[in-house]
Amino acid sequence: MARSLLALLCAAALQITSAQAQDQEAFRAKSITLYIGTGPGGGYDTYGRLVARHLGRMLPGNPAVVVQNMPGASSLVLTNFMFNKAPRDGSAIAVINQAMPMEQLLQNEGIAYDANRFNWIGRISSAVETGIVWHTTPVKTIADVMTRETLVGGTGPTSSTVFVPYLLNNLAGTKFKVITGFNGTNEIGLAMERGEVEGSGTPMESLKSYRANWVREGKIRVIVLWSGRREAEMPDVPSIVELGKTDEARRILKFYASADDIGRAIVAPPNMSPEIVTTLRRAFDRMLTDTRFLEDVEKAGLDVKPMTGEKLQEMVAEVATFPKALVEKARIAREPRK
């Protein structure tokens, strides 16, 4: 009996080893497509391309990682694609909008995914977004937007560039007017420079990297942080949570602000081999401490505030704990006033 049990255990171990070897061999036989849910040039694109330059070296066989932008509805198009159509063999990963777990809870039209069933690979950095205005506008602080209509650019309905101004209009008394339809924050930036809109939202990391000249030359003013707290780098700039007129309003604003903790993250489709998921996660972790990766980060002037895939998976699950009694109120608060 003892010999039979030992034989069974050995056979099981061989099967596990064989499965792991097959999963690792899968990376040697193909390239990986890293999809980005926005157009070229924005914060998601910047971080996505950073990962694409280095992740392949950390994987078995050093597969090429090819970037493909798939913009549409603030990455909703890509999120639905990753959940329903993308291959489950490790050859498709993505950078999607950080608000996607929250959007699922709000049950917006077009949602065809379950964020909890995605395999979250890891976070490169949290992503504090800033509300900015161009230097030529009379607006100096967020208080000015309480009395003056301010024209801001936005992308799709699930983008913070659209719903955060509406949230502030409804819960804090601002007077933002949102112009939608831009294909990413890069297009909005160009519209600001041309005087077509007066402001928008942009990630803090973009103001440190590819838009650092805006800060150096005083071309923009940061008037509010689209996060749940103030930042040490901008101690005089309020967060959106502070602006809520009631406790309930502040609670709703904090729920929306939680997306910045999801940040710039890498996600893979559901229903994948656990071995492939683990291989991707550990490769991602190794990349974050790699010398060449860190040199690239420093050169680009980017922030790196990493989180493991396992921890990120837990954080995504926590989004669903937002009280159901407030969900409908949160949904209404993000809509334009009738």
C-alpha positions in Angstrom: 0.0 0.0 0.0 2.9 2.3 0.9 4.6 1.6 -2.5 1.3 2.3 -4.3 0.8 5.6 -2.5 4.3 6.7 -3.3 3.8 5.8 -6.9 0.6 7.9 -7.0 2.4 10.8 -5.4 5.3 10.6 -7.8 2.9 10.4 -10.8 1.0 13.5 -9.6 4.2 15.4 -9.1 5.3 14.5 -12.6 2.0 15.7 -14.0 2.3 19.1 -12.2 5.9 19.5 -13.4 4.8 18.6 -16.9 1.9 21.1 -16.8 4.2 23.9 -15.5 6.8 23.1 -18.2 4.0 23.2 -20.9 2.8 26.5 -19.6 6.3 28.0 -19.6 6.9 26.6 -23.1 3.8 28.4 -24.3 5.6 31.7 -23.9 8.5 30.5 -26.1 6.2 29.8 -29.0 4.5 33.1 -29.4 4.7 36.8 -29.0 2.5 38.7 -26.5 0.1 41.5 -27.4 -0.2 44.2 -24.8 -3.4 46.0 -25.5 -3.9 49.6 -24.3 -7.5 50.9 -24.0 -6.7 54.5 -25.0 -5.1 56.2 -28.0 -1.3 56.8 -28.1 0.2 59.5 -25.9 -1.7 59.4 -22.6 -0.8 58.0 -19.2 -2.1 54.5 -19.8 -0.2 54.4 -23.1 3.0 55.6 -21.5 2.9 53.0 -18.7 1.8 50.3 -21.1 4.7 50.8 -23.5 7.1 50.9 -20.6 5.9 47.4 -19.6 6.1 46.2 -23.2 9.7 47.2 -23.4 10.8 45.1 -20.4 8.3 42.3 -19.5 9.4 39.9 -22.3 12.9 39.7 -20.9 11.4 38.3 -17.6 9.4 35.6 -19.2 10.5 32.1 -20.4 11.9 32.3 -23.9 12.0 36.1 -23.8 8.9 36.6 -26.1 8.4 39.8 -27.9 5.7 42.1 -26.4 3.9 44.0 -29.1 1.7 47.0 -28.2 -1.7 47.5 -29.8 -3.9 50.4 -28.9 -7.7 49.7 -28.8 -9.4 52.9 -27.8 -13.1 53.2 -27.3 -15.5 54.3 -24.6 -12.7 55.0 -22.1 -11.3 51.4 -22.6 -14.7 49.8 -22.2 -14.3 48.3 -25.7 -11.0 46.8 -24.7 -12.2 45.6 -21.3 -15.1 43.7 -22.9 -12.8 42.3 -25.6 -10.4 41.0 -22.9 -13.1 39.4 -21.0 -15.0 37.7 -23.9 -12.7 37.3 -26.8 -9.0 37.6 -25.9 -7.0 34.3 -25.9 -6.5 32.7 -22.6 -3.0 31.3 -23.2 -0.9 34.2 -21.9 -0.5 35.9 -25.3 -2.9 38.7 -24.4 -2.6 41.2 -21.6 -3.9 44.7 -21.2 -3.9 48.1 -19.6 -7.5 49.1 -19.0 -9.1 52.2 -17.3 -8.6 52.1 -13.6 -12.3 52.8 -13.0 -13.5 49.5 -14.7 -14.1 47.6 -11.4 -16.2 50.6 -10.2 -18.0 50.8 -13.5 -19.2 47.3 -13.2 -20.8 48.0 -9.9 -22.6 50.9 -11.3 -23.9 48.7 -14.1 -23.5 51.2 -17.0 -24.8 50.4 -20.4 -22.4 48.2 -22.4 -20.8 46.4 -19.4 -20.0 42.9 -20.5 -17.3 41.8 -18.0 -16.8 40.9 -14.4 -13.7 42.6 -13.0 -13.3 40.1 -10.2 -12.9 37.3 -12.8 -10.0 39.0 -14.6 -6.5 37.8 -13.6 -4.9 40.9 -12.3 -1.1 40.7 -12.9 0.2 43.7 -11.0 0.1 47.4 -10.6 2.9 49.6 -11.9 1.8 52.7 -10.0 -1.2 54.3 -8.4 -2.6 57.1 -10.5 -3.6 60.3 -8.9 -5.5 62.4 -11.4 -5.5 66.2 -11.3 -8.0 68.7 -12.5 -6.2 71.3 -14.4 -7.0 74.6 -16.3 -5.0 76.4 -18.9 -3.1 79.4 -17.8 -5.1 81.8 -20.0 -8.4 81.1 -18.2 -9.5 83.4 -15.3 -9.9 80.3 -13.1 -7.3 80.3 -10.3 -8.8 77.8 -7.8 -11.6 75.3 -7.7 -13.6 78.0 -5.8 -13.7 80.0 -9.0 -15.5 77.2 -10.8 -18.3 77.5 -8.3 -19.2 80.8 -9.9 -17.9 80.6 -13.4 -18.8 78.1 -16.2 -15.5 76.4 -17.2 -15.2 74.4 -20.4 -13.4 71.0 -20.0 -12.5 68.2 -22.4 -13.5 64.6 -21.9 -13.3 61.3 -23.6 -16.0 58.6 -23.1 -18.8 58.4 -20.5 -16.9 56.0 -18.3 -13.8 58.2 -18.2 -13.0 60.3 -15.2 -12.5 63.2 -17.6 -16.2 63.2 -18.0 -17.9 61.9 -14.9 -15.7 63.7 -12.3 -16.7 67.1 -13.5 -20.3 66.0 -13.3 -19.8 64.6 -9.8 -18.4 67.9 -8.7 -21.2 69.8 -10.3 -23.8 67.7 -8.5 -22.1 67.2 -5.2 -19.9 70.2 -4.7 -21.6 73.0 -6.7 -19.1 73.5 -9.5 -20.0 74.8 -13.0 -18.0 72.6 -15.3 -19.3 72.2 -18.9 -17.9 69.0 -20.4 -17.1 68.6 -24.1 -16.9 64.8 -24.8 -15.6 62.7 -27.7 -11.9 63.2 -27.5 -9.7 60.2 -28.2 -7.6 60.2 -25.1 -6.0 62.9 -22.9 -3.4 63.6 -25.6 -6.1 65.0 -27.9 -7.6 67.0 -25.0 -4.1 68.5 -24.3 -3.9 69.7 -27.9 -7.4 71.2 -27.6 -6.3 73.1 -24.5 -3.3 74.5 -26.3 -5.5 75.6 -29.2 -7.9 77.3 -26.8 -10.8 74.9 -27.7 -11.3 73.9 -24.1 -10.1 75.5 -20.8 -9.2 72.4 -18.8 -9.5 68.7 -18.1 -8.2 65.9 -16.0 -4.8 64.5 -16.4 -2.7 62.0 -14.3 -0.1 63.5 -12.0 2.6 61.3 -13.6 2.0 63.0 -17.0 2.8 66.4 -15.4 6.1 64.9 -14.3 7.0 63.3 -17.6 5.8 64.1 -21.1 3.9 67.2 -20.0 6.5 68.5 -17.6 7.0 71.5 -19.8 3.5 72.6 -18.9 4.5 72.8 -15.3 7.9 74.4 -15.9 6.5 77.1 -18.1 3.4 77.8 -16.0 1.0 76.8 -18.7 -1.4 75.0 -16.4 -2.9 75.4 -12.9 -3.8 72.4 -10.8 -7.0 73.3 -9.0 -8.2 69.9 -7.6 -7.0 66.4 -7.1 -9.4 63.6 -8.3 -8.4 61.5 -5.3 -9.4 60.7 -1.8 -6.6 62.7 -0.1 -4.2 65.6 -0.6 -0.7 65.0 -1.9 2.5 66.1 -0.2 3.7 67.5 -3.5 0.7 69.8 -3.8 -0.4 70.5 -0.2 -2.6 73.4 -1.1 -4.7 71.6 -3.7 -7.9 70.0 -2.3 -9.1 66.5 -3.1 -12.6 66.0 -4.4 -13.6 64.3 -1.2 -13.1 67.6 0.7 -15.5 69.4 -1.6 -18.6 67.3 -0.9 -21.4 69.4 0.7 -22.7 66.5 2.9 -21.4 63.4 4.5 -23.2 61.3 1.9 -21.7 63.4 -0.9 -18.3 62.9 0.6 -18.8 59.2 0.8 -19.8 59.0 -2.8 -16.8 61.1 -3.9 -14.5 58.8 -1.9 -16.0 55.8 -3.7 -15.1 57.3 -7.0 -11.7 58.4 -5.8 -10.8 54.8 -5.0 -10.0 54.2 -8.6 -6.7 55.9 -8.2 -5.5 53.0 -6.1 -6.1 50.6 -8.9 -4.0 52.8 -11.0 -1.9 51.8 -14.0 -2.3 48.0 -13.8 -1.8 45.0 -16.1 -4.8 42.6 -16.5 -5.2 39.3 -18.2 -8.4 37.4 -19.3 -10.4 35.1 -17.0 -10.3 31.3 -17.2 -6.5 31.0 -17.6 -4.2 28.3 -16.4 -3.1 29.2 -12.8 0.5 28.3 -13.8 0.4 30.9 -16.6 -1.1 33.5 -14.3 1.7 32.9 -11.7 4.4 33.0 -14.4 3.1 36.4 -15.6 2.8 37.8 -12.0 6.3 36.7 -11.0 7.8 38.1 -14.2 6.0 41.4 -13.6 7.4 41.5 -10.1 11.0 40.8 -11.3 10.6 43.5 -13.9 9.9 46.1 -11.3 13.3 45.6 -9.7 15.2 45.2 -13.0 18.0 47.7 -13.5 17.2 48.4 -17.1 13.5 49.0 -16.2 14.4 51.4 -13.4 16.8 53.3 -15.6 13.9 53.7 -18.2 11.6 54.9 -15.4 14.1 57.5 -14.2 14.7 58.7 -17.8 11.0 59.1 -18.4 10.4 60.8 -15.1 7.7 58.4 -14.1 6.4 57.3 -10.7 6.5 53.6 -9.7 4.3 52.6 -6.8 3.9 48.9 -7.4 1.5 46.3 -6.1 1.5 42.5 -6.6 -1.2 40.9 -8.6 -2.5 39.0 -5.6 -2.9 42.2 -3.6 -4.5 44.0 -6.6 -6.9 41.1 -7.0 -8.1 41.7 -3.4 -8.4 45.4 -3.9 -10.6 44.9 -6.9 -12.8 42.6 -4.9 -13.2 45.2 -2.2 -14.8 47.7 -4.6 -17.9 45.5 -4.5 -18.3 46.3 -0.8 -19.7 49.8 -1.5 -23.2 50.0 0.1 -25.9 49.0 -2.3 -28.1 51.8 -0.8 -25.7 54.4 -2.2 -25.1 52.8 -5.6 -28.1 54.4 -7.3 -27.3 57.8 -5.8 -23.7 57.4 -7.0 -24.9 56.6 -10.5 -27.2 59.7 -10.6 -24.5 61.9 -9.2 -22.2 61.3 -12.2 -24.8 62.3 -14.8 -25.1 65.8 -16.3 -27.8 68.0 -14.8 -31.1 67.9 -16.6 
